[in-house]
Amino acid sequence: MQIKDSAVVVTGGASGLGAAVARAFAAKGAAVVLFDRDTLRGNALAAEIGAQFVAVDVTDGPSVAQGIAAAKAAMGRISVLVNCAGIASGAKVVGREGPHDLTLFQRIIDINLVGSFNTMRLVAAEMAANDPIEGERGVLINTASIAAFDGQKGQTAYAASKAGIVGMTLPAARDLAAQGIRVCAIAPGVFSTPMLEGLGQDIQEGLAADIPFPKRLGRPEEFAALAGFIVECSYLNGEVIRLDGALRMR
């Protein structure tokens, strides 16, 4: 599938990795619709790159369904979904203030894992009706993390949510093979996003010091480039790809 003339939905598209994907795909001639809860940034980016923005809560079925209807009205179809919506939070199983807050754990799982599946299942149902191009009707890309494999202290909830993304990649690809829909996931390492930039320069430099090569934080445009490659490489399916400069967290 070519990015040019494709119809792309990007969740979490208002900032960070999602914004980079939206910019890169729009620059290559794709029609793009952004899903996000941040209406201010979402509308601003959509205006900048010639996309559409829809306020969507990925954890809510009716909200996603309404977003999909708006995307189809704008683009006529959906051929690519890139799920970037997600949150991170640090808390130990038992910390100074007692056991991990269950509501926080459930919220992280709900947004990162359930939200990705919710969007994927509803978009896939729409893709199944697309006219196939060389047998292919759509591409679904989810965002995992190296935390799925190398989770750190305080990342129990986050690592669990991303491990869920990893775990559902192959069975989802098998489920959707008959419809000609591919499913892959990207597991980024330490990337320069608003989420990380808020930690301060010293912490960012400390994280970069552990990366073998190149010894720097990942750039969102590199994530977008890999997403683009997945779309255009039709034999790539059911795979989770680490994008981390060979980083293996201690």
C-alpha atoms as an extended CHARMM CRD file, in Angstrom:
* protein
*
       250  EXT
         1         1  MET       CA              0.0000000000        0.0000000000        0.0000000000  PROA      1               0.0000000000
         2         2  GLN       CA              1.2980000000        3.4350000000       -0.9030000000  PROA      2               0.0000000000
         3         3  ILE       CA              1.0990000000        6.3280000000        1.5470000000  PROA      3               0.0000000000
         4         4  LYS       CA              0.2170000000        8.6970000000       -1.2830000000  PROA      4               0.0000000000
         5         5  ASP       CA             -3.5610000000        8.8710000000       -1.6860000000  PROA      5               0.0000000000
         6         6  SER       CA             -4.1450000000        6.6610000000        1.3770000000  PROA      6               0.0000000000
         7         7  ALA       CA             -6.7290000000        7.6160000000        4.0020000000  PROA      7               0.0000000000
         8         8  VAL       CA             -5.1140000000        7.7350000000        7.4310000000  PROA      8               0.0000000000
         9         9  VAL       CA             -6.4300000000        8.0400000000       10.9820000000  PROA      9               0.0000000000
        10        10  VAL       CA             -3.8870000000        8.8820000000       13.6950000000  PROA      10              0.0000000000
        11        11  THR       CA             -4.9290000000        8.6450000000       17.3470000000  PROA      11              0.0000000000
        12        12  GLY       CA             -3.0680000000       10.8550000000       19.7890000000  PROA      12              0.0000000000
        13        13  GLY       CA             -2.4080000000       12.9180000000       16.7050000000  PROA      13              0.0000000000
        14        14  ALA       CA             -2.2690000000       16.3280000000       18.3710000000  PROA      14              0.0000000000
        15        15  SER       CA              1.2700000000       15.9970000000       19.7290000000  PROA      15              0.0000000000
        16        16  GLY       CA              4.3410000000       13.8050000000       20.0880000000  PROA      16              0.0000000000
        17        17  LEU       CA              4.6860000000       10.6750000000       17.9740000000  PROA      17              0.0000000000
        18        18  GLY       CA              1.1650000000       11.0030000000       16.5850000000  PROA      18              0.0000000000
        19        19  ALA       CA              1.7820000000       14.5360000000       15.3620000000  PROA      19              0.0000000000
        20        20  ALA       CA              4.9980000000       13.4100000000       13.6580000000  PROA      20              0.0000000000
        21        21  VAL       CA              3.1450000000       10.6150000000       11.8720000000  PROA      21              0.0000000000
        22        22  ALA       CA              0.3910000000       12.9980000000       10.7720000000  PROA      22              0.0000000000
        23        23  ARG       CA              2.9180000000       15.5100000000        9.3970000000  PROA      23              0.0000000000
        24        24  ALA       CA              4.9450000000       12.8740000000        7.5710000000  PROA      24              0.0000000000
        25        25  PHE       CA              1.9680000000       11.1340000000        5.9920000000  PROA      25              0.0000000000
        26        26  ALA       CA              0.2830000000       14.3850000000        4.9430000000  PROA      26              0.0000000000
        27        27  ALA       CA              3.5610000000       15.5410000000        3.3600000000  PROA      27              0.0000000000
        28        28  LYS       CA              3.5870000000       12.3460000000        1.2700000000  PROA      28              0.0000000000
        29        29  GLY       CA              0.1050000000       12.9590000000       -0.0960000000  PROA      29              0.0000000000
        30        30  ALA       CA             -2.1260000000       11.0540000000        2.3130000000  PROA      30              0.0000000000
        31        31  ALA       CA             -5.4610000000       12.3260000000        3.5420000000  PROA      31              0.0000000000
        32        32  VAL       CA             -5.1960000000       12.4940000000        7.3380000000  PROA      32              0.0000000000
        33        33  VAL       CA             -7.6910000000       12.7090000000       10.1840000000  PROA      33              0.0000000000
        34        34  LEU       CA             -6.4510000000       13.2970000000       13.7270000000  PROA      34              0.0000000000
        35        35  PHE       CA             -8.1690000000       11.7890000000       16.7650000000  PROA      35              0.0000000000
        36        36  ASP       CA             -7.3090000000       13.3620000000       20.1290000000  PROA      36              0.0000000000
        37        37  ARG       CA             -8.8700000000       14.8930000000       23.2230000000  PROA      37              0.0000000000
        38        38  ASP       CA             -6.7000000000       18.0220000000       22.9310000000  PROA      38              0.0000000000
        39        39  THR       CA             -8.8960000000       20.1810000000       20.7120000000  PROA      39              0.0000000000
        40        40  LEU       CA             -6.6030000000       23.2170000000       20.7990000000  PROA      40              0.0000000000
        41        41  ARG       CA             -3.4710000000       21.4460000000       19.5580000000  PROA      41              0.0000000000
        42        42  GLY       CA             -5.4500000000       19.0990000000       17.3340000000  PROA      42              0.0000000000
        43        43  ASN       CA             -7.1880000000       21.8540000000       15.4120000000  PROA      43              0.0000000000
        44        44  ALA       CA             -3.9510000000       23.8490000000       15.1340000000  PROA      44              0.0000000000
        45        45  LEU       CA             -2.0060000000       20.9230000000       13.6650000000  PROA      45              0.0000000000
        46        46  ALA       CA             -4.8390000000       19.9790000000       11.3200000000  PROA      46              0.0000000000
        47        47  ALA       CA             -4.8930000000       23.5200000000        9.9440000000  PROA      47              0.0000000000
        48        48  GLU       CA             -1.1090000000       23.4930000000        9.5700000000  PROA      48              0.0000000000
        49        49  ILE       CA             -0.8820000000       20.2600000000        7.5470000000  PROA      49              0.0000000000
        50        50  GLY       CA             -4.2090000000       20.3160000000        5.7220000000  PROA      50              0.0000000000
        51        51  ALA       CA             -5.8020000000       17.5370000000        7.7800000000  PROA      51              0.0000000000
        52        52  GLN       CA             -9.0450000000       17.1190000000        9.6930000000  PROA      52              0.0000000000
        53        53  PHE       CA             -9.3920000000       16.9550000000       13.4730000000  PROA      53              0.0000000000
        54        54  VAL       CA            -12.0280000000       15.1000000000       15.4660000000  PROA      54              0.0000000000
        55        55  ALA       CA            -12.2550000000       15.1720000000       19.2670000000  PROA      55              0.0000000000
        56        56  VAL       CA            -12.2570000000       11.5010000000       20.2800000000  PROA      56              0.0000000000
        57        57  ASP       CA            -11.8580000000        9.5540000000       23.5140000000  PROA      57              0.0000000000
        58        58  VAL       CA            -10.2970000000        6.2580000000       22.4200000000  PROA      58              0.0000000000
        59        59  THR       CA            -11.6170000000        4.4270000000       25.4910000000  PROA      59              0.0000000000
        60        60  ASP       CA            -15.2370000000        5.1860000000       24.5900000000  PROA      60              0.0000000000
        61        61  GLY       CA            -16.9270000000        3.0820000000       21.9190000000  PROA      61              0.0000000000
        62        62  PRO       CA            -19.5080000000        5.6530000000       20.7600000000  PROA      62              0.0000000000
        63        63  SER       CA            -16.8610000000        8.4030000000       20.6850000000  PROA      63              0.0000000000
        64        64  VAL       CA            -14.6120000000        6.3310000000       18.4210000000  PROA      64              0.0000000000
        65        65  ALA       CA            -17.5710000000        5.3310000000       16.2450000000  PROA      65              0.0000000000
        66        66  GLN       CA            -18.4870000000        8.9920000000       15.7720000000  PROA      66              0.0000000000
        67        67  GLY       CA            -14.8630000000        9.7960000000       14.9380000000  PROA      67              0.0000000000
        68        68  ILE       CA            -14.7590000000        7.0350000000       12.3480000000  PROA      68              0.0000000000
        69        69  ALA       CA            -17.9740000000        8.3020000000       10.7720000000  PROA      69              0.0000000000
        70        70  ALA       CA            -16.4670000000       11.7960000000       10.5510000000  PROA      70              0.0000000000
        71        71  ALA       CA            -13.2410000000       10.4050000000        9.0730000000  PROA      71              0.0000000000
        72        72  LYS       CA            -15.1430000000        8.4640000000        6.4260000000  PROA      72              0.0000000000
        73        73  ALA       CA            -17.1750000000       11.5430000000        5.5720000000  PROA      73              0.0000000000
        74        74  ALA       CA            -13.9570000000       13.5220000000        5.1230000000  PROA      74              0.0000000000
        75        75  MET       CA            -11.8840000000       10.8940000000        3.2740000000  PROA      75              0.0000000000
        76        76  GLY       CA            -14.3880000000        8.4110000000        1.8550000000  PROA      76              0.0000000000
        77        77  ARG       CA            -12.6800000000        5.4480000000        3.5180000000  PROA      77              0.0000000000
        78        78  ILE       CA             -9.9820000000        4.5370000000        6.0540000000  PROA      78              0.0000000000
        79        79  SER       CA             -7.0160000000        2.5400000000        4.7920000000  PROA      79              0.0000000000
        80        80  VAL       CA             -4.4450000000        3.1410000000        7.5630000000  PROA      80              0.0000000000
        81        81  LEU       CA             -4.7430000000        3.4750000000       11.3440000000  PROA      81              0.0000000000
        82        82  VAL       CA             -1.7860000000        4.5180000000       13.4990000000  PROA      82              0.0000000000
        83        83  ASN       CA             -2.5770000000        4.3100000000       17.2210000000  PROA      83              0.0000000000
        84        84  CYS       CA             -0.3900000000        6.7140000000       19.2070000000  PROA      84              0.0000000000
        85        85  ALA       CA             -2.7700000000        7.7500000000       21.9910000000  PROA      85              0.0000000000
        86        86  GLY       CA             -1.3210000000        6.8700000000       25.3750000000  PROA      86              0.0000000000
        87        87  ILE       CA             -0.2260000000        8.0210000000       28.8040000000  PROA      87              0.0000000000
        88        88  ALA       CA              2.5730000000        7.1550000000       31.2370000000  PROA      88              0.0000000000
        89        89  SER       CA              2.7410000000        7.3300000000       35.0050000000  PROA      89              0.0000000000
        90        90  GLY       CA              5.2460000000        6.1870000000       37.6040000000  PROA      90              0.0000000000
        91        91  ALA       CA              4.1690000000        4.2200000000       40.6780000000  PROA      91              0.0000000000
        92        92  LYS       CA              5.6230000000        1.1930000000       42.4480000000  PROA      92              0.0000000000
        93        93  VAL       CA              3.5200000000       -1.8300000000       43.3730000000  PROA      93              0.0000000000
        94        94  VAL       CA              4.1110000000       -0.7930000000       46.9700000000  PROA      94              0.0000000000
        95        95  GLY       CA              5.4640000000        2.7170000000       47.5090000000  PROA      95              0.0000000000
        96        96  ARG       CA              5.9320000000        5.1250000000       50.3730000000  PROA      96              0.0000000000
        97        97  GLU       CA              2.2120000000        5.8380000000       50.4850000000  PROA      97              0.0000000000
        98        98  GLY       CA              1.1360000000        2.2080000000       50.2890000000  PROA      98              0.0000000000
        99        99  PRO       CA              0.0080000000       -0.0790000000       47.4650000000  PROA      99              0.0000000000
       100       100  HSD       CA             -0.2720000000        1.0580000000       43.8510000000  PROA      100             0.0000000000
       101       101  ASP       CA             -3.5160000000        2.9530000000       43.3020000000  PROA      101             0.0000000000
       102       102  LEU       CA             -5.8510000000        0.5740000000       41.4740000000  PROA      102             0.0000000000
       103       103  THR       CA             -7.7060000000        3.3660000000       39.6940000000  PROA      103             0.0000000000
       104       104  LEU       CA             -4.4370000000        4.6570000000       38.2230000000  PROA      104             0.0000000000
       105       105  PHE       CA             -3.4850000000        1.1610000000       37.0380000000  PROA      105             0.0000000000
       106       106  GLN       CA             -6.8760000000        0.6900000000       35.4040000000  PROA      106             0.0000000000
       107       107  ARG       CA             -6.6990000000        4.1240000000       33.7280000000  PROA      107             0.0000000000
       108       108  ILE       CA             -3.3290000000        3.3750000000       32.1190000000  PROA      108             0.0000000000
       109       109  ILE       CA             -4.5210000000       -0.0270000000       30.8740000000  PROA      109             0.0000000000
       110       110  ASP       CA             -7.7660000000        1.5340000000       29.6490000000  PROA      110             0.0000000000
       111       111  ILE       CA             -6.1270000000        4.2590000000       27.5750000000  PROA      111             0.0000000000
       112       112  ASN       CA             -3.0150000000        2.4810000000       26.3110000000  PROA      112             0.0000000000
       113       113  LEU       CA             -4.3220000000       -1.0320000000       25.7050000000  PROA      113             0.0000000000
       114       114  VAL       CA             -8.1200000000       -0.9860000000       25.6700000000  PROA      114             0.0000000000
       115       115  GLY       CA             -8.1260000000        2.2990000000       23.7550000000  PROA      115             0.0000000000
       116       116  SER       CA             -5.8420000000        0.8630000000       21.0670000000  PROA      116             0.0000000000
       117       117  PHE       CA             -7.9530000000       -2.2710000000       20.7360000000  PROA      117             0.0000000000
       118       118  ASN       CA            -11.1950000000       -0.2790000000       20.7110000000  PROA      118             0.0000000000
       119       119  THR       CA            -10.0300000000        1.8880000000       17.8250000000  PROA      119             0.0000000000
       120       120  MET       CA             -8.4520000000       -1.0340000000       16.0020000000  PROA      120             0.0000000000
       121       121  ARG       CA            -11.5770000000       -3.2280000000       16.1260000000  PROA      121             0.0000000000
       122       122  LEU       CA            -13.8870000000       -0.4830000000       14.8650000000  PROA      122             0.0000000000
       123       123  VAL       CA            -11.5580000000        0.7510000000       12.1280000000  PROA      123             0.0000000000
       124       124  ALA       CA            -10.8710000000       -2.8260000000       10.9890000000  PROA      124             0.0000000000
       125       125  ALA       CA            -14.5950000000       -3.3800000000       10.5430000000  PROA      125             0.0000000000
       126       126  GLU       CA            -14.6840000000       -0.3920000000        8.1780000000  PROA      126             0.0000000000
       127       127  MET       CA            -11.5110000000       -1.4660000000        6.3600000000  PROA      127             0.0000000000
       128       128  ALA       CA            -13.0450000000       -4.8660000000        5.6410000000  PROA      128             0.0000000000
       129       129  ALA       CA            -15.4390000000       -3.1400000000        3.2210000000  PROA      129             0.0000000000
       130       130  ASN       CA            -12.6400000000       -1.4050000000        1.2650000000  PROA      130             0.0000000000
       131       131  ASP       CA            -11.9340000000       -2.4360000000       -2.3080000000  PROA      131             0.0000000000
       132       132  PRO       CA             -8.7080000000       -4.4760000000       -2.1400000000  PROA      132             0.0000000000
       133       133  ILE       CA             -5.5120000000       -3.2580000000       -3.7670000000  PROA      133             0.0000000000
       134       134  GLU       CA             -3.4680000000       -6.3540000000       -4.6200000000  PROA      134             0.0000000000
       135       135  GLY       CA             -5.5160000000       -8.1440000000       -1.9780000000  PROA      135             0.0000000000
       136       136  GLU       CA             -4.8430000000       -5.5470000000        0.7170000000  PROA      136             0.0000000000
       137       137  ARG       CA             -7.6120000000       -3.5390000000        2.3900000000  PROA      137             0.0000000000
       138       138  GLY       CA             -5.8340000000       -1.8120000000        5.2730000000  PROA      138             0.0000000000
       139       139  VAL       CA             -2.9370000000       -1.4850000000        7.6870000000  PROA      139             0.0000000000
       140       140  LEU       CA             -3.1750000000       -1.1630000000       11.4810000000  PROA      140             0.0000000000
       141       141  ILE       CA             -0.1520000000        0.0670000000       13.4620000000  PROA      141             0.0000000000
       142       142  ASN       CA             -0.1650000000        0.1540000000       17.2590000000  PROA      142             0.0000000000
       143       143  THR       CA              2.3800000000        1.7390000000       19.5810000000  PROA      143             0.0000000000
       144       144  ALA       CA              4.0000000000       -0.5580000000       22.1230000000  PROA      144             0.0000000000
       145       145  SER       CA              7.2090000000        0.3240000000       24.0080000000  PROA      145             0.0000000000
       146       146  ILE       CA             10.4870000000       -1.2660000000       25.0180000000  PROA      146             0.0000000000
       147       147  ALA       CA              8.9350000000       -1.1330000000       28.4980000000  PROA      147             0.0000000000
       148       148  ALA       CA              6.9500000000       -4.1800000000       27.3780000000  PROA      148             0.0000000000
       149       149  PHE       CA             10.2490000000       -6.0880000000       27.5420000000  PROA      149             0.0000000000
       150       150  ASP       CA             12.4800000000       -3.9900000000       29.8270000000  PROA      150             0.0000000000
       151       151  GLY       CA             10.0680000000       -2.3320000000       32.2440000000  PROA      151             0.0000000000
       152       152  GLN       CA             11.6560000000       -0.2210000000       34.9450000000  PROA      152             0.0000000000
       153       153  LYS       CA             10.8210000000        0.4530000000       38.5780000000  PROA      153             0.0000000000
       154       154  GLY       CA              7.5330000000        2.2890000000       38.7970000000  PROA      154             0.0000000000
       155       155  GLN       CA              6.4230000000        1.0920000000       35.3390000000  PROA      155             0.0000000000
       156       156  THR       CA              4.2870000000       -1.8960000000       36.2790000000  PROA      156             0.0000000000
       157       157  ALA       CA              1.0890000000       -0.4110000000       34.8590000000  PROA      157             0.0000000000
       158       158  TYR       CA              2.7280000000        1.1500000000       31.8020000000  PROA      158             0.0000000000
       159       159  ALA       CA              4.7410000000       -1.9900000000       31.0030000000  PROA      159             0.0000000000
       160       160  ALA       CA              1.6380000000       -4.1590000000       31.3820000000  PROA      160             0.0000000000
       161       161  SER       CA             -0.3140000000       -1.9470000000       28.9960000000  PROA      161             0.0000000000
       162       162  LYS       CA              2.4280000000       -2.0710000000       26.3710000000  PROA      162             0.0000000000
       163       163  ALA       CA              3.0020000000       -5.7930000000       26.8070000000  PROA      163             0.0000000000
       164       164  GLY       CA             -0.6760000000       -6.1730000000       25.9740000000  PROA      164             0.0000000000
       165       165  ILE       CA             -0.0770000000       -4.3570000000       22.6790000000  PROA      165             0.0000000000
       166       166  VAL       CA              2.7680000000       -6.7610000000       21.9080000000  PROA      166             0.0000000000
       167       167  GLY       CA              0.6680000000       -9.7800000000       22.8380000000  PROA      167             0.0000000000
       168       168  MET       CA             -2.2810000000       -8.9260000000       20.6230000000  PROA      168             0.0000000000
       169       169  THR       CA             -0.2610000000       -8.1040000000       17.4850000000  PROA      169             0.0000000000
       170       170  LEU       CA              0.1320000000      -11.6020000000       16.0390000000  PROA      170             0.0000000000
       171       171  PRO       CA             -3.3440000000      -12.9340000000       16.8870000000  PROA      171             0.0000000000
       172       172  ALA       CA             -4.9290000000       -9.7580000000       15.5120000000  PROA      172             0.0000000000
       173       173  ALA       CA             -2.9310000000      -10.1810000000       12.2920000000  PROA      173             0.0000000000
       174       174  ARG       CA             -4.1580000000      -13.7550000000       12.0690000000  PROA      174             0.0000000000
       175       175  ASP       CA             -7.7540000000      -12.7210000000       12.7920000000  PROA      175             0.0000000000
       176       176  LEU       CA             -7.7160000000      -10.1030000000       10.0360000000  PROA      176             0.0000000000
       177       177  ALA       CA             -5.7560000000      -12.0020000000        7.3930000000  PROA      177             0.0000000000
       178       178  ALA       CA             -8.9050000000      -13.1320000000        5.6040000000  PROA      178             0.0000000000
       179       179  GLN       CA             -9.9460000000       -9.4830000000        5.2160000000  PROA      179             0.0000000000
       180       180  GLY       CA             -6.5590000000       -8.4640000000        3.7900000000  PROA      180             0.0000000000
       181       181  ILE       CA             -5.7120000000       -6.2410000000        6.7790000000  PROA      181             0.0000000000
       182       182  ARG       CA             -2.1800000000       -6.2000000000        8.1970000000  PROA      182             0.0000000000
       183       183  VAL       CA             -1.3450000000       -5.5340000000       11.8630000000  PROA      183             0.0000000000
       184       184  CYS       CA              2.0400000000       -4.4320000000       13.2290000000  PROA      184             0.0000000000
       185       185  ALA       CA              3.3380000000       -2.6020000000       16.2780000000  PROA      185             0.0000000000
       186       186  ILE       CA              6.2880000000       -0.3100000000       16.9240000000  PROA      186             0.0000000000
       187       187  ALA       CA              8.0760000000       -0.5180000000       20.2750000000  PROA      187             0.0000000000
       188       188  PRO       CA              9.9170000000        2.8060000000       20.6300000000  PROA      188             0.0000000000
       189       189  GLY       CA             12.7030000000        3.3920000000       23.0990000000  PROA      189             0.0000000000
       190       190  VAL       CA             13.4270000000        6.7660000000       24.6620000000  PROA      190             0.0000000000
       191       191  PHE       CA             12.0340000000        9.4290000000       22.3540000000  PROA      191             0.0000000000
       192       192  SER       CA             12.0430000000       13.2020000000       22.4990000000  PROA      192             0.0000000000
       193       193  THR       CA              8.3550000000       13.8680000000       23.0290000000  PROA      193             0.0000000000
       194       194  PRO       CA              6.4660000000       16.3480000000       25.2290000000  PROA      194             0.0000000000
       195       195  MET       CA              5.9490000000       13.5480000000       27.7630000000  PROA      195             0.0000000000
       196       196  LEU       CA              9.7270000000       13.0940000000       28.1650000000  PROA      196             0.0000000000
       197       197  GLU       CA             10.7420000000       16.7100000000       27.7060000000  PROA      197             0.0000000000
       198       198  GLY       CA              8.8150000000       17.5540000000       30.8550000000  PROA      198             0.0000000000
       199       199  LEU       CA             11.3430000000       15.5590000000       32.8870000000  PROA      199             0.0000000000
       200       200  GLY       CA             14.0910000000       18.1380000000       32.3240000000  PROA      200             0.0000000000
       201       201  GLN       CA             17.3510000000       18.2500000000       30.3720000000  PROA      201             0.0000000000
       202       202  ASP       CA             19.4710000000       16.4380000000       32.9830000000  PROA      202             0.0000000000
       203       203  ILE       CA             17.2070000000       13.4040000000       33.0310000000  PROA      203             0.0000000000
       204       204  GLN       CA             17.0310000000       13.3260000000       29.2290000000  PROA      204             0.0000000000
       205       205  GLU       CA             20.8100000000       13.3700000000       28.9640000000  PROA      205             0.0000000000
       206       206  GLY       CA             21.0580000000       10.6010000000       31.5510000000  PROA      206             0.0000000000
       207       207  LEU       CA             18.6800000000        8.4220000000       29.5530000000  PROA      207             0.0000000000
       208       208  ALA       CA             20.5510000000        9.0980000000       26.3200000000  PROA      208             0.0000000000
       209       209  ALA       CA             23.8560000000        8.0540000000       27.9310000000  PROA      209             0.0000000000
       210       210  ASP       CA             22.6560000000        4.4250000000       28.1080000000  PROA      210             0.0000000000
       211       211  ILE       CA             21.7920000000        4.2130000000       24.4100000000  PROA      211             0.0000000000
       212       212  PRO       CA             24.5400000000        2.3410000000       22.4920000000  PROA      212             0.0000000000
       213       213  PHE       CA             24.2010000000        4.1150000000       19.1270000000  PROA      213             0.0000000000
       214       214  PRO       CA             23.2410000000        6.6800000000       18.1270000000  PROA      214             0.0000000000
       215       215  LYS       CA             23.7790000000        8.1080000000       21.5930000000  PROA      215             0.0000000000
       216       216  ARG       CA             20.7630000000       10.4040000000       21.6650000000  PROA      216             0.0000000000
       217       217  LEU       CA             17.0320000000       10.3310000000       22.1520000000  PROA      217             0.0000000000
       218       218  GLY       CA             14.9020000000        9.0750000000       19.3040000000  PROA      218             0.0000000000
       219       219  ARG       CA             13.2900000000       11.6670000000       17.0620000000  PROA      219             0.0000000000
       220       220  PRO       CA              9.5410000000       11.5370000000       16.4310000000  PROA      220             0.0000000000
       221       221  GLU       CA             10.1610000000       11.7750000000       12.6880000000  PROA      221             0.0000000000
       222       222  GLU       CA             12.0940000000        8.4880000000       12.9150000000  PROA      222             0.0000000000
       223       223  PHE       CA              9.0370000000        6.8250000000       14.4200000000  PROA      223             0.0000000000
       224       224  ALA       CA              6.9660000000        8.2910000000       11.5750000000  PROA      224             0.0000000000
       225       225  ALA       CA              9.4490000000        6.9670000000        9.0180000000  PROA      225             0.0000000000
       226       226  LEU       CA              9.1130000000        3.4400000000       10.3930000000  PROA      226             0.0000000000
       227       227  ALA       CA              5.3240000000        3.7110000000       10.3740000000  PROA      227             0.0000000000
       228       228  GLY       CA              5.5480000000        4.7460000000        6.7290000000  PROA      228             0.0000000000
       229       229  PHE       CA              7.7740000000        1.7810000000        5.9110000000  PROA      229             0.0000000000
       230       230  ILE       CA              5.3060000000       -0.6090000000        7.5440000000  PROA      230             0.0000000000
       231       231  VAL       CA              2.4930000000        0.8020000000        5.4280000000  PROA      231             0.0000000000
       232       232  GLU       CA              4.4320000000        0.4290000000        2.1960000000  PROA      232             0.0000000000
       233       233  CYS       CA              6.0390000000       -2.9790000000        2.8630000000  PROA      233             0.0000000000
       234       234  SER       CA              3.1510000000       -5.3240000000        2.1570000000  PROA      234             0.0000000000
       235       235  TYR       CA              4.9130000000       -8.4710000000        3.4230000000  PROA      235             0.0000000000
       236       236  LEU       CA              5.4030000000       -7.0340000000        6.9040000000  PROA      236             0.0000000000
       237       237  ASN       CA              2.6410000000       -8.3900000000        9.1210000000  PROA      237             0.0000000000
       238       238  GLY       CA              2.1510000000       -9.6100000000       12.6920000000  PROA      238             0.0000000000
       239       239  GLU       CA              5.4440000000       -8.0560000000       13.7770000000  PROA      239             0.0000000000
       240       240  VAL       CA              6.5650000000       -5.8940000000       16.7080000000  PROA      240             0.0000000000
       241       241  ILE       CA              9.5780000000       -3.7610000000       15.7670000000  PROA      241             0.0000000000
       242       242  ARG       CA             11.8500000000       -2.2180000000       18.4000000000  PROA      242             0.0000000000
       243       243  LEU       CA             13.0410000000        1.2840000000       17.5250000000  PROA      243             0.0000000000
       244       244  ASP       CA             15.5350000000        2.0610000000       20.2550000000  PROA      244             0.0000000000
       245       245  GLY       CA             19.1630000000        2.4930000000       19.1200000000  PROA      245             0.0000000000
       246       246  ALA       CA             19.9460000000       -0.9790000000       20.5810000000  PROA      246             0.0000000000
       247       247  LEU       CA             18.9180000000        0.1610000000       24.0630000000  PROA      247             0.0000000000
       248       248  ARG       CA             18.2300000000       -2.5890000000       26.5790000000  PROA      248             0.0000000000
       249       249  MET       CA             17.1080000000       -0.9690000000       29.7960000000  PROA      249             0.0000000000
       250       250  ARG       CA             18.9610000000       -2.0540000000       32.9310000000  PROA      250             0.0000000000
